[in-house]
């Protein structure tokens, strides 16, 4: 496995941990968690979406929609 693929795997592992932390924050906040919990979870979700686009490009699986790639900050994607 290439170093790039290993890096993508590590990124995925860390995103799982970050999402779990966000879920714990949400539960700890009770019925009305602080607003920053939602901000944290939204940012983790945005990073996860960008990570999925990157993984698709690195692994060469499927086709990445150029508009979605640009929204995720990935430049130079063409069909």
C-alpha positions as a Markdown table, in Angstrom:
| # | Residue | x | y | z |
|---|---|---|---|---|
| 1 | Unk | 0.0 | 0.0 | 0.0 |
| 2 | Unk | 1.3 | 3.4 | -0.9 |
| 3 | Unk | 2.1 | 6.1 | 1.6 |
| 4 | Unk | -0.8 | 8.1 | 0.2 |
| 5 | Unk | -3.3 | 5.3 | 0.7 |
| 6 | Unk | -2.0 | 4.8 | 4.3 |
| 7 | Unk | -2.5 | 8.6 | 4.9 |
| 8 | Unk | -6.1 | 8.4 | 3.6 |
| 9 | Unk | -6.7 | 5.4 | 6.0 |
| 10 | Unk | -5.3 | 7.4 | 8.9 |
| 11 | Unk | -7.5 | 10.4 | 7.9 |
| 12 | Unk | -10.6 | 8.2 | 7.9 |
| 13 | Unk | -9.7 | 6.7 | 11.4 |
| 14 | Unk | -9.2 | 10.2 | 12.8 |
| 15 | Unk | -12.5 | 11.4 | 11.3 |
| 16 | Unk | -14.3 | 8.5 | 13.0 |
| 17 | Unk | -12.7 | 9.5 | 16.3 |
| 18 | Unk | -13.7 | 13.2 | 15.7 |
| 19 | Unk | -17.3 | 12.2 | 14.9 |
| 20 | Unk | -17.4 | 10.1 | 18.1 |
| 21 | Unk | -16.2 | 13.0 | 20.2 |
| 22 | Unk | -18.9 | 15.2 | 18.6 |
| 23 | Unk | -21.5 | 12.6 | 19.5 |
| 24 | Unk | -20.2 | 12.5 | 23.1 |
| 25 | Unk | -20.4 | 16.3 | 23.3 |
| 26 | Unk | -23.9 | 16.2 | 22.0 |
| 27 | Unk | -24.9 | 13.6 | 24.6 |
| 28 | Unk | -23.1 | 15.5 | 27.4 |
| 29 | Unk | -25.0 | 18.7 | 26.5 |
| 30 | Unk | -28.3 | 17.1 | 27.3 |
| 31 | Unk | -31.5 | 18.3 | 25.6 |
| 32 | Unk | -30.0 | 21.6 | 24.5 |
| 33 | Unk | -26.2 | 21.2 | 23.9 |
| 34 | Unk | -24.2 | 24.4 | 23.4 |
| 35 | Unk | -24.2 | 25.8 | 19.8 |
| 36 | Unk | -20.5 | 25.1 | 19.4 |
| 37 | Unk | -21.3 | 21.3 | 19.5 |
| 38 | Unk | -23.3 | 21.8 | 16.3 |
| 39 | Unk | -20.5 | 23.8 | 14.8 |
| 40 | Unk | -18.0 | 21.1 | 15.7 |
| 41 | Unk | -20.2 | 18.4 | 14.2 |
| 42 | Unk | -20.8 | 20.4 | 11.0 |
| 43 | Unk | -17.1 | 20.9 | 10.5 |
| 44 | Unk | -16.3 | 17.2 | 11.0 |
| 45 | Unk | -19.0 | 16.4 | 8.4 |
| 46 | Unk | -17.6 | 18.9 | 5.9 |
| 47 | Unk | -14.1 | 17.4 | 6.4 |
| 48 | Unk | -15.6 | 13.9 | 6.0 |
| 49 | Unk | -17.2 | 14.9 | 2.7 |
| 50 | Unk | -13.9 | 16.3 | 1.4 |
| 51 | Unk | -12.1 | 13.2 | 2.6 |
| 52 | Unk | -14.5 | 11.0 | 0.6 |
| 53 | Unk | -13.7 | 13.0 | -2.5 |
| 54 | Unk | -10.0 | 12.7 | -1.9 |
| 55 | Unk | -10.2 | 9.0 | -1.3 |
| 56 | Unk | -12.2 | 8.5 | -4.5 |
| 57 | Unk | -9.5 | 10.3 | -6.4 |
| 58 | Unk | -6.6 | 8.5 | -4.7 |
| 59 | Unk | -8.1 | 5.0 | -5.0 |
| 60 | Unk | -9.4 | 5.7 | -8.5 |
| 61 | Unk | -12.9 | 4.4 | -7.7 |
| 62 | Unk | -15.8 | 6.0 | -9.5 |
| 63 | Unk | -16.0 | 9.5 | -10.8 |
| 64 | Unk | -15.8 | 12.6 | -8.7 |
| 65 | Unk | -18.3 | 15.3 | -9.7 |
| 66 | Unk | -16.1 | 18.3 | -10.6 |
| 67 | Unk | -18.5 | 20.7 | -8.9 |
| 68 | Unk | -18.5 | 18.7 | -5.7 |
| 69 | Unk | -14.7 | 18.4 | -5.8 |
| 70 | Unk | -14.4 | 22.2 | -6.2 |
| 71 | Unk | -16.8 | 22.8 | -3.3 |
| 72 | Unk | -14.5 | 20.5 | -1.2 |
| 73 | Unk | -11.5 | 22.5 | -2.2 |
| 74 | Unk | -10.0 | 20.0 | -4.7 |
| 75 | Unk | -8.7 | 21.8 | -7.8 |
| 76 | Unk | -8.0 | 20.4 | -11.2 |
| 77 | Unk | -10.7 | 17.8 | -11.4 |
| 78 | Unk | -12.1 | 17.3 | -14.8 |
| 79 | Unk | -14.2 | 14.6 | -16.5 |
